[in-house]
Amino acid sequence: MSDVATTLATSTLANGAVAPVRSVRTAPRPRGPTEDSPAARAVAIALAVGLLMLFLLLPLAAVFVEALRKGFGPVIEALSHPDALSAVVLTLLVAAIAVPANLVFGVAAAWAIAKFDFRGKTLLVSLIDLPFSVSPVVAGLAYVLLYSTTHGWFGGVLDAAGIDIIFAVPGIVLATIFVTFPFVARELIPLMQEQGRTEEEAALSLGAGGLRTFVTVTLPNVKWALLYGVLLCNARAMGEFGAVSVVSGHIRGLTNTMPLHIEILYNEYQFAAAFAVAAVLALLALVTLAVKSFLEWRHAGELAATRRH
């Protein structure tokens, strides 16, 4: 029977006639102890959307608005400047080195932690999270202390060999690798621990080698998490400022990445050029987000197809 409208039922009288009888209106279903009221849901959604607009979308939109305030001419001029081109190339170069390095480490660390038992496993997991706890500036200073040719621990050896790490591209790469160290491993470790070792042990018992087991069994099971980790690692590598700022030396045309170049332009009151380069960096971040969303959609589609079959 409906809770909203009164329905008609039938009742048989003593003489056999049928008379309509109105049903009794039922009481509304009480709200469960874990259910929120519609007002509470509306307030929570409005608060989340408002904060998202205020702290994320509005500042991001302001960057593009300010970059295009005077049209595309100043944007093209700022991006075609040799220092800007050098910053873009260096940023892409550092990401192209740091991301594969962390990819190899992340896969190896996740494989070791999830598939094997050994002493020091807990310590290894804690060390992987270390870059999340240490300030990037502190990390940059640590690399200066180690590799500076003037007062670094290994400075004398590096100076004698003619190797420059601090205030050069190798130092920027090392600092970026440190900051982006956990992203791939942290995406893979929980998933591989949840999956366990059953499928790998079955493949090994059937005669497959370690490499073949990894390529045909382990890697397909973690491919989506691996792609997420690579995307996040790449986004952080391109946008890193603190550690890179310490070890780069801010040498124009040589050791300035895009974030450092934006800071220099802003400090020199070249606001149009600064926002133009910032818009490019923000656009790269949006592309990363779009790719991540696409991968999540593909992953959800594969899971739905697997459940149907």
N, C-alpha and C positions, 0 to 999 in steps of 0.2 A: 504493500500500500504506500501511496505517496505521502511524504511529509509536508508537501506544499499545498496540494489541492485535495478536496474531499472526494472520494470515489464512491460509486454506488455498488452495493452488494445485494444479494437476494435472500429472502427468508420465506420458508413455506409455512402458510397458515394452516389452521385445523381443517378448513374446507378444501384444501388443496390449492388455493389461490397463491400466487406469488406476489409478495409486496417488496418494494425497494426499502432497503435499510441503509442508513448513512453510517459509514465507518468512523471510528474514533480517531482524531488527529493524534499522531504519535509525537512524542517529545523529541526535540533535536538531540542529535548524538553529542554527548559531552566531549570536550577537547581532551586529548590524551595528555599525560603529564609531560611528554617530551615535545609536544607540538606548540609552536608559537602562535600567538594571535595574529590576525591579518595586519593590525596596526604595528605590531613589533616587526613583522617582516617588511612592511613598507618603510619603516624608519631605518632598519638595517640596510636595505637596498639603497635608499636615498643617501645614507651616510657613506656607503662604499663608493657609489657613483660620484658623489660630490668630492670626496677626497681624491679619487682617481682623476677627475677633471682638474682639480686645483693643483695637485702636486706632480702630475705626470703629463697629461695631455695639453694643458694650457701652457706650461713652460716649453714643451716641445714645439707646439704651434707657434709660440712667440719667436723661437729661433728662426723658423722659415719666414715668418712675416718680416722680421727685422732684416734678414738677408736679402729679401726681394723688395724692400721698401723703395729703393731707387732704381728698380728694374733689373734686368738680367745683365746689363753692361758691367756694372761694378762686380758682379759675381764672377763673370767670365774673366775679367781683368785680375781679380784676386786669385782665382784658381790657376790662371796661366802664368803667374809669377814664378820665377825659377825656384825661390825658396819654398813656395807652396807645393810645387811639383816634386821637389826633393823630399818634403815631409810626407807626401802621399806615398811615394815610392818606398821610403824607409819604413813607413808604417806597414805596408803590405809585405815588405821583405821580412821584417821582424815577425809578423804573424805567420808567414809561410815557413819560418824556421821553428818558432816556439810551439805552434799547434801540432805538427807532426812529432816533435820531441815528446810533448806531453801525451800524445796519442799512444806512442809506443810504451811509455812508462805507465800510463793509466791502465792499458790492457794487461801488461805484465803484472802490475801490482794487484789488480782485481783478480786475475787468474790465480796468483799465489795465495791471496788471502781467502778466496772463496773455495778453492779446490784442494788446498793442502793445510795440514796442521803442523805448525813448527813453533819453536820458542821465539818469543819476541813479536808474535803476530799483533798483539794489542798495541805494542809500542809502535809498530809500523803504521797501523791505522791512525794512531794519534799524530805521528809525524806527517802523515799525508794532510791532515787538517791544519798543520802549523801555519801555512800562509793565510788561512782565514783569521787567525788570531793575531798575527804580527802585522803591524802597520807597514804599508808599502814603503814609506819613508825610511823606517828602520831597516828594512830589507836592503834598500839602496845603500844606506850607510854601511851595512855589513859587507856588501860587495866592495865598496870603496876601501874599507879597512883591510880586506883580503888582497885586492888586486891593484891597488894604486901603486904606480911606479915610484912615487915619492916617499910614502910612509906605509905602504901595504905590507902585509906579512910575506907575500910572494913577489913584492915589487922588485927586489933586486934581481931575482931570476928572470922575471919578465922583461925587465929593462935590458939585461945582458943579451937576451934572445931577440930583442927588438919587437916584442909583442905588446901592443896597446890594447887593454881591455876597458879600463875606465876612460870616459870621455871619447869612446869609440863605439862602433856598432856591436862588437862582441859583448860589451858591458850591458848595452840595451837589451840584447837578446837574453843574456843570463838573468837580468832583473825581470824581464817579461815571463820567462819560463818559471821563475820562482813564484810570481804572483798568480799565474794561471795553472800552477802545479796540480791542484786537487780536482779540477772540474771534470775531467774524463773519468778518473778513478772513482770519484764520488757518485757518478751516474751508474757505473758498472757494478760496484761492489755489492750494494743491496740486492740488485736483481740477480746476480750470479749466486749470491748466498741463498736466495729464495729458491732458485732453480735446483740447487744441490748438485750432486755429482753422478746421479744415476745414469743419465744419458751418456756421459763421457766414459763411465766405467763399462757400460754396455758396448760402446764402440770399440774400446780397447780390448774387451774380451772377444770380440769378433775379428780381431787381427788388425785393426786400424792403428796407424802410428800416431804419435803425439801431434804432429803438425796437421795431419789429415783430420784427426778428431777435432782440433781447434777450428779448422777451416769449414768443415762440413757439419759440425754439431754445435760447438760453442758460439761461433761468430754469428750464424743465422739467428740464434736465440737472443742475442744481445744487440743486434744491429741498430735497432731504434734508439736504445739508450746510448749507444756509442755515437750515433749521429747527433743526439741532443748534447752530449758532452762536448763534442767537437765544435758545435755551433756556439755554445756558451763560452768555451775556451777562446775561440776566435774573436768573439765580441769583446771579451775582456782584454785580449791582447792588443786589439786596435785602439781601445779606449784608455789604456793604462796611463796614468800620469805620475803618481807619487814616486815610485821606485825609479822610473825612467828619468824623471826630472833630476834626481840626485846623481845618477851615473852618466848622464849624457853630456853635461857641460854646456848645453844650450848653444852649440855651434851652428850658426845658420848655414843651411845648405849641406850640412854633414851629419849632425846628430840630433836634429829636431824632428820628432814625430809630429803627427797632426795635432794631438792635444797640446804639445809644447809650443807649436807654431801659433795655435789659437791664443795661448796665453801671452805670447810676445806681441802679437798684433793688438790684443786688447789693452795691454799695458802701454802701448804706444798710441793709444786712442784711435787706432784704425778700426773702428767698430764695424764698418761695412765689410771689410775684408775678413775680420775675425768671425763675424756671423756667417759669412759665405762658406768658410772652411768648416765651421761648426755644423752648418746645414748638411754638408757632405758627410761628415762623421755621423750625424744623426740619421741621415738617409741609409748609411751602411747598417746602422743598428736596426732600423725598420725592416730592411731587407732580411737581416738575420732573423728577426721576429716572424716575418712572413714565412720564411723557409721552415722555421720551427713549427709554426702552426700547420703548415702543409704536411710536415712529417707526422705530427700528432693525428691529423685527419686520416692519413694513410694507415697509420698504426691502428687507429680505431676501426677503420674499414676492414683490415685484415683480421682483427680479433672477432668482429661480427661475422665475417665469412667463415672463420674457423668454428665458431659456436653453432652456426646453422648446419654445418656439415658434421 
